[in-house]
Amino acid sequence: MQVLRPNKDRRLKRLLEVGLFPRELPPPFVSGDLARHRSHLKKKWPTNELKQFFSDPEFLSVPRYGRARRRLSIVNPINHFKISELISSEWKEIRDFLKKSKISEFKPIFDMSGERTFFQIDFDLIERRTVELLSKYRSCLKTDISRYYHTIYTHSIPWALHTKAYCKANYTQSAFKATLGDRLDKAIRDCQGRQTIGIPVGPDTSRVIGEIIGVAIEQEIAKQLLSADERSIRYVDDIHIAFDERDSVDGLLGIITKAFSHFELDINIEKTSLLGVGEVVRPEWIAALSNFRVSAQADRQQADVEHYFKTALFLSEENNRDQVLVYAIKRSRSFRIVEAVFAYYVTFLLRLCRKDSSCLPAVVQILVESNHLGKVLDRSLIQKFIVDIIRFNAPIHNYFEVSWVLFLAKALRVVLKNSDLKDVFGAESSVCALLLMDLNSRKLIDGGIDTSYWQTIYGKDGLRSNMWLFVYEATLKKWIAPASPCFVDSHPLFGVMLRRKVSFYDVEKNVHTTKRELTLQRLQQLLTRRIFQNVERYF
């Protein structure tokens, strides 16, 4: 893994190759071709058409905890290219502004070989910083912004960079239109149907936008709070402020609320709490599961596996806002499950997925890898699991769950009946549509697929719609034959990508092996720690 201060072109490359799609999508969804052909696309795309192009994103709802869900955006690649190029070109101004922060634990340092554009936050470092604050102060107020990315007012981007007073006084002037803030505002609006409320959740470009506003919020707090830099921590929209007897909780909340409202944002009262001296920051359930040992002896291992997962289920009820079951499943990958117990182990994996669907990616990885290693899987059980997940989730538009089990069917070559997929055939989801077409091309759908709904949105207007990914990729893969002449080929922007065979769906892409994933995680953790201990060197 390289750590560099990359030039403009390399910054653009990283934002395009790993910064477009949300990390929660199944493995086939990639954007490496967009990065590889960036120079050709910039050269061939007509300037005026590129400048005027705007589009709607596709939304994907993913589980959080209980019945709570989070909305992700799959942004049109042309608009993502425009935002990425603007950020890459104006990085010095952006970086200089972000460096004004004295309390942020996130610095957008480019990771030139990792799985995302920027290095992630070191939460162990945040934990240590919080403990340090609590050793100096009596208490710590912890809060964040309610639905931060979804409620950001795009006009507040220039407010953050250039001050609200300047923007309101000069918004009609050409000098204001030329500012970085106004150009970012327009670029973000163009990727979401010109809407001014919210920024996309998923693309790495939004992490930069969110951090810009976060730094500006810090500045507003510092105007009202003495020694704010010395007793505060912020990571994204989470803020910790330490205090003692001279401060009141109501007074601190008033200062924070005022700073948030300056940018049309609201405090999240539900997640506002106090941390006291000596309080354990790390959840106890992590220790309980991480210290659990499973016997290597077959006669004891089954009981240990049962005890482990039942403990995880109990702890998940006690800590229902934490991803206890996801952690438990990932931790279980270190167990050396013997052949006699493996089938029982799999039944628990499927049980946990039925309870908490955010477990699906981890379970799919285990099942796919187990199949590759030649372990015996109960295919009738897995087929029923896939069908049940589809039947329950497709009618309520939970396409995250549907997409992951469709990918599982592909990876394990499980044949599905088209009668079990009727609710997916009408899905306004490029992700599900492409996975179904991939399955169909592999003869894994008994009776074939019904494309009548998707045919209704298959046309030139679809390239700027929320179904852009399906319209473009189905044409490229020849899964749907367009009328002649091909409307994608004749499009001034998408046509250039089509002729270069820029693909966003890799039919061969699969999950990482556990060994590779854990190795990458360890390397990433070590590198992240090293970088954030020497931030000035890299940022």
N, C-alpha and C positions, 0 to 999 in steps of 0.2 A: 504494500500500500504506500502510495507516494503522498508526501505533504509538500505542497508548493504554494507560491503566490502566483497562480496562473495568469497568463495574459488574457486579453479580451476574447480571443477565439477559443481558448481552452475553457474559459468560464462558460461560454455559450455551449460548447460541446457537452459539458457535464449537465447543464440544465436541460438539454434536449434528450440526452441518452438515458438518464435515470430520474429526471425531475418532472416528467409529464404525468404519468399514471399514479393513482393512489397505490400505496404499498399493499393494500388489502386485496387487490385483484389476484385471481389465479395466475400461475406462472406464464401462460402463453402471451399475455398482454405486455408488449415491449415497445420501446421507441428508439432503439439503437440505430436503425436505418435513418431516422430523422437527423440524428447527429452526424452520421457518416456522410450524408449528402448535403450538409448544411451550406457549403460553399456554392455548390451547383444551384441549390434552391434560391439562395440569395441573388445569384446572378441572373437566373431565368424568370423569377417571379416579377410580373409587371408592378412597378412602384405604386401606381395609382390604385390598382385593384387590391394590392396588399394593404395600403393605407386605409381604404374604405371597408375592408372586410370585417364583419362582426358575426357572431354566432351564439348559439345556445349550448350550454353544457349538458351532458347526460348526468343525471343524479343516481347515486347508488346508496341505499340505506344500509348501514352496517350496525350490528348489535353493540351495545355498550354494557349495560347491566340491567337485570330485570327485564322490563319492557322498554327501557330507554334505548333510543337508537341515535345514530349520528349520520348526517347526510354528507356524502362525498361527491366531488365533481370530477367528471371526465371531460376535460377541456379540449376544444378543437385544436389540433396541432398547429394550425396557422396562427391562431391567436396566441397560443403558448410560445410559438417562435418569436412573435413580436414582443411579448413581455420579456422573454428571456434575453433577446438581443438588447433591449433597452436597459435591463439590469446589468448585463455584461458590459455594455459600452459605458455606462455611468457608474461603474462600481466604485471608483475612487470617491465620488461625492457621497454615495451611499455608505461606504465604509467609514469615511470621516465623520458622518453624522452618527452612525452606530457606536463609534468609539467614544462618544460623549458619555455613554452610560458607564456608571461606576458600580452598578449593582446587578447587571444582567449576567446570568450564568449560561446564556446561549450566545455564542458568537458564530455567525455564518461563515465558517472557514471551509473552503472547498476541499472535499475529499475526492482526490483524482482517480481513485480506483475502487471505492466502496460501492455499496448498493444504492446509496442515495447521494444527492449533490453535496450536502453539508454533513459535517460531523454532528453526531447527536449530542444531546445534553448528558452530562455525567451526573446522574442522580445521587450517586454515592458522595460526590463533592457537595451537592446541595444539602444532603443530610448532615455532612460534617460542618458546613457553614451554619446551618440552623442550630446545631448543638453549640457551636462557638457563640452565637448570639445569645442563646439561653444561659450561657455561663457568665455573660456580662450584664444581662437585663433580666428583670423579673418574669416577663411574659413576652409572647410574640403573637401578633395578630396575623392570621393567615386568611387570604381571600383571593378571589379572582373575578374575571369579567363574565357575566352571563352570556353564553353562546357567542363567544368572542368573534371568531371569523365570520359567523353567520350574520352578525349585527354591525360589523364595521361599515360605516358610511364612507363610500369611496372618495367623496370630496374631502374627508378628513385626512387623506394621505398628503395632499399639499399643505393642509393646516399643520400637520406634524413636522414637515420638512421646512416650511417657510413662515410659520406662525399663522394663526387664524386671522389675526388683525390684518396682516398684509394681504392675504388671499381675498378677504371680503372687500377690501378697499381697491383691489386691482384686478378683480376677476374678469373684467372686460378688456383688459389691456393685452397687447401682443406680447409684452415682456412676461406677463404671467403665463400665457399660453405656452411659452417656451421653457418654463420651469420644469425640472425633473418631476416635481410633485404632480403637476397637472397632466403631464404626459403619462405618468404611471396610472393616474386616476382614469384617464381615457382608455388606456390599454386594458385595464382590469374590467371596465364596463363593457368593452367590446367583446370580451370572452364570455359574458353572461347576459347576452341579449340587451346590453346597454343599461342594465339595472344598476342602481346606485347603492342598494342595500346588500351588504355581504361581500366577501371575497371567497374564491373557490377553496374548498378544503380538499387537499390531495396533492396538487402541484407544489413542488418545492419553492417556486417563486413566491407563493403566499407566505412562506416562512419569513422571507425578507420583508414583505409588506407588514406582516404582523409585528415584526421586531422594530420597524421604523416607528410605528404608532406606540409600541411599548416604551421606547426610549423617550418619546415626547410626553407620555403619561408620567414617567419618572420626573421629568423636568417640572411638570405642573405640581407634583407632590412636593418636590424640593423647595418650591416657592413658599410653601405653607408649613413645612415640617423641619425643625432644626435637626441638624446632623443626620439627615435622611440617608445620605450615602453610607454612613458608618454603621447603620443599624437596619439595613434593608437588604433583601434578596429578591430578585425577580427572575423567573424563567417563563418565557412567552407571556401569558397574562396572569400567571400566579405570582402574588406578591406577599412576602413576609416582612412585617415591620416589628422590630423589637421595641419594648417600652418598659418604663418603671413607674413609680408612684406619681411622678410629675405629669404623666399623660393619662388621659381618660380614653377608654375604649370608644365612647361615643365621639370624642373629638377626633380620634384617628379615622374612624369610619367616615366622619364628615369630610375630612381632607381627601380621603381616597375617592369617595363618591363624587366630590366636586371635580377631581382630576379626570375621572372616567367620563362624567357628563360633559366636560369640555369638548370631548370627541364623540358625543352622542352615544355613549356606552353606559351600561348599567352594571352595578355590583351584583354579584351572585351571593345573595344572602344565605342560601342553602349550604354553600360551601365555605361560609365564613366561620372561623373558629379560633379559639385561643389555644396556644401551646404554652405550657408552664414549665418552670425549671424542673429538670429531672424526668420529664415525660419521655417515654420511649417513642422515637419517631418511626422506627421501622416496625411494620405490622408483625405481631407475634405469630401469625399464621405462616409466614415465610419460614421462620425458624423451625416450626413444627414439621413442615413438609420437607424442608431441605435436610433436616437431620434424620429423616426416616430411613431405615435400612430394610432391604428385602433380602431374605435368605436365598442362597444359590441352590439349596436343596429342594428338590421337587415336592417332597412331602410337606414342607413348611411354606414354600413360596406362594402357593395359592391362597393360603390364609393371610399371608403378609400383603399380597396384592389387594385382597378384599378389604383388609383393615386400612391400608393406605388410601384407597379411593373412597371408602366410607368416611374416613377422617376428613378428606378433602371436601366431600359433600357437606359434612357438618360445618366445617370452617367457612364454606362458601355462603351458608345461610347466616352465619354470624358476621360475615364481612361482605355483604351483598353488593357493595359498590366496587369491590376489588376483583381482579381476574384470577381468583383462587383456582378455579378448575383449569384454566389455560396453563397456569404455572404448574399445577399438579401433573398435567399430561406431559408437558415439556420435561419436567423433572424425571418422569417415569422412563424417558428414553435412555437414561443411564442404567436402568435395571437390566440385568442379564436374564431375560425371561426364558425359561426352559420350554422345550417343545410341548411337554404335557400340560403346561399352564397357559400357553400362548393364546389359545382360543378363549379362555376365560378372561384373560387380559383384554382382548379385543372387545368382548361384550361390555366391559366397563368403559372403554373408549367411546363406544357408540352410545352408551347410556348417558355419559357426560355431555356428549354433543346434543342429545335430545333435550337435556336440561338447559344447556348454555351453548347456543350456536356459534359464539365467538371461538369455541374450541375447534371448529371445523378445519381451519388450515393446518393446525398441528396434528390433528388426527389423520387427515388426508395424507400428510407427509409420512406418518408412521406406516399407514396401510400400503402406500405406494412403494416405499422402501422395503417393507417386509415382503411384498410380492416379488420385487426385484431380487431379493436375497433367497427366494425359493421357499419361504415359509408358507404353510398351508392356511389359506383363508376360506372361511365359510361364505362362498359367493352368493348363496341364496339369502343368507342373513344380510350381507352387504347390499344386495340388490333391493331387498325390502326396505332397508334403511334409506337408500337413495330415493326410492319412490315415495316413501313416507315424508321425507324432507321436502320433496318437490310438491306433493299434494297439499301439505300444510302451508308452505311459504309462498308458492306462486300466486294463489288467489289474493294474497294480501301484499303483493309486490315486494316481498323480501328477496330480492334477486341476488344478494350476497350469498345467502344460503343455497339458493338454486344453482348459482354458478359454480360453487365449490363442489357440490355433489355431481354436477354434470362433468366437471373436470375429473373427479374420481372415477366416474363411469368410463371415461375415455382412457385414463391411465391403467385401469384394471381390465379394460375391454369387457365391460359388463353390458350386455344387450338390454335395451329398454324398449317397452312397447309404446307405440305412438299414442295409444289411448291413455297412458300414464302421463303424457306430456301436453295434453290439450290446453292446460292453463298457461303453459310457457309459449305456445305457438302465437299467442296474442300479446306477448310481453313487449312493452316498450323499453326494451333493454338490449343494446348492442352486444353486451357481454354475454347474455344468455343466447341470443340469436346466433352469434358466431360459434359458440361452443356446440350448439345443436347442429349447425351445419358441418362442423368438423366431425362430430359423431356420425352424422348421416353419411359423410364421405367415406367413413371407415366401416360402413355397413353395421353400425351398432344400434340402429333404431329400427325395430321390427315394424314395417309398414310405412317407413319414410316419414318425412316432416311436412307439415302444412305451412306454406310460406305466403298464404293469401293476404294476411295482415301486413306482413313486411313488404309485400309488393306495393301496397297502397302508399307507403312512404318512400319507395325506391324511385328517386328522381333527383333532378338537379337541386331542388330546394332542400332535399335531405342532407346535402353536404354542409349546410350551415345550421342544420337542426340538431336536436339532442341525439339523433340517431346517425350522426355523421360517421361514426366508427363502423357501424354495420354497412352503410351504403357504400363507403369507400372500400372496405376490406372484402366484402362479398364480391365486388367487381374485380378487385385485384386477384382474388383466389378463383374467380370464375365459378363461384357457387351460385350466383344468379347472373343470367346473361342479360345485359342491358340492350335496349333497342339500338339500332344503328342509325346515325353515328353515336358512339358511346358518349353520354353526357359527362362522365367523369373525365375522359380523355380530353374533351373539348373545354373543360373548365380551366380558366387561366392560372389557377393556383394548384388545385388538386391534380390537374392533368400533368403538371411537371413532376409531381410525386409519383403518379401512376407510371409514367414512362421510365422513371428511375427504379421502379419496383420497390418503393419505400413501403415497408409493411409494419403494421402495428399488432399483428397476431402471428406468433411463431408456432407452427403446428408441432414442432419437435421439442419445445421447451417443457421441462419437467421440474419437479421440486428438487431442492438440494438434498443430498444425503445428510443424515444427522451428523456424521463426522465432519463433513465440510462446513455445515452451518455452525456447529459449535467452535470449530477452528477459526472461522471468520469472526464469530462473536468475540472470542478471546483476543484475537489480534486487534479488533476494533476497539475493545475496551482499553487495552494497553495503549494503543495509539491515541485514543481520545484523552486519556488521562495525561499522557505526555504533552499533548498539545495544549490542553487547558491549564497546565502548570507553567507553560511558557507562551501565553497568549500573544504577547507583543511580537514574538518572533514570527508568528504565522498569520496574524490578523492586522 
